[in-house]
Amino acid sequence: MTSDDRLIVVAIGGNAVYPPDIKGTAAEQLAMMSVACERLARVIGAGYRVVVTHGNGPVVGNILFRMARTSRELAPMPMDVCVAHSQGGMGYMLQQSLANVLARGGVDATVTTVVTEVEVDAADPAFAQPTKPVGKFFAHDDAARIAAETGWQFVEDAGRGWRRVVPSPVPRRILDTPAIEALLAAGVVPVACGGGGIPVARNADGTYRGIAAVIDKDMTSALLAADIGAGTLVMLTGVERVALDFGKPTQRSLDRMTAAEARAHLADGQFPPGSMGPKIAAALDYLGRGGRQALITSLERLEEALAGRAGTRIVA
């Protein structure tokens, strides 16, 4: 598919709209989303056609934790339904926030959320080795107690505490791509693939079933961007640029990388799995599928990054 330079996929990290230092009330989340949507609205106002994707790690983790605490009174829902809950709730708040910001700016646009299913391989090796952190941080003793009660697996996460980990299989196909393309053709701004999409596996008869996992939202965003012919995949994170030797005296930021350079740095361990690694892998996947450029930057520098004045640009 030929890429459209004015069509972009913007992937917002889960912590951008649900940072670890908030209580998690709807009012707090709406306030954070309004800030993000101010930036998105300016990009739309500049003439870009935008598809918004988002993470859900903190939210789906809290849903799962809430179910564990109430399991004696209410039957727990399977993980795929929990991902759908987080996708619908966060999508609703994002679409309302973005529509309100656009309306205040005099932009006549419709925003809608697509509850998106994403096919994964039921035999993906990820199911044997859960790696995706979800939910809140716990002290070691609390994590050990919850693990004993629920059978959940926990890992220590970047020195900040212990988090539950779940399988994170590779996304193979986005079932709702035709619906997203139809919305774009009608001038609608889609919010899609929330939390990486609802993981489903294909049965032998061609039907689908939900499966217990959380897909990496950047990998799904890369697949979506390639599928719809987006000219740019934007992945928003907590830093303005990608850096080599991150956290060391020799740290240096990168304005631009080729795919070959990014692949070499990834192989050298410059981009760890729990940090920048998944974003670099997603950028390489998108470029390998014919994408034009991937941008990694912070929400605050989004507009400048699109104009070539900020962020790290990765090209084929």
WOLIN-V489020 format. One line per field, one symbol per residue. ss: DSSP state (a for helix, b for strand, c for the rest). psi: psi as a letter, one per 20 degrees, with the letter a starting at -180 (. if undefined). burial: # if it has 24 or more other ideal C-beta (glycine too) atoms within 12 Angstrom, else .. Layout:
ss->???
psi->???
burial->???
This chain:
ss->cccbbbbbbbbbcaaaaccccccccaaaaaaaaaaaaaaaaaaaacccbbbbbbccaaaaaaaaaaaaaaccccccccaaaaaaaaaaaaaaaaaaaaaaaaaaccccccbbbcccbbbcccccaaaacccbbbbbbbcaaaaaaaaaaaccbbbbcccccbbbbbccccccbbccaaaaaaaaacccbbbccaaacbbbbbcccccbbbccccccaaaaaaaaaaaacbbbbbbbbccccbbbcccccccbbbcbbbaaaaaaaaacccccccccaaaaaaaaaaaaccccbbbbbbaaaaaaaacccccbbbbc
psi->ppqohjpqpoopqhihimqijrhjqhggghgghhghhgghhhgghijqpppprqrjghghghgggghhhjhhhppqqrhhhhggghggghgghghgggggggghjjpnqppqpoopppprpijphhhinpiopqarqqqghgghghghhhjqpqqpokjiapqqqrqnrpphpohjghhghhgghjjqoporkpjiqopqqprhjirqqqqorpqphhghhggggggjkphpopopaiqhqqqqlpjrhjppqphqqrhggggghghijhnqhjdighgghgghgghhjjqgqppparghjgghghjjjrrpppq.
burial->..##..##############...#....##.##############..##################.##..........#####################.##....#.#.##########.#.#.##..#########....#..#.....####.#....################.###.##...##############........###################################.#.......##.#.#.##..##...##...#############.#.#########.######...######.
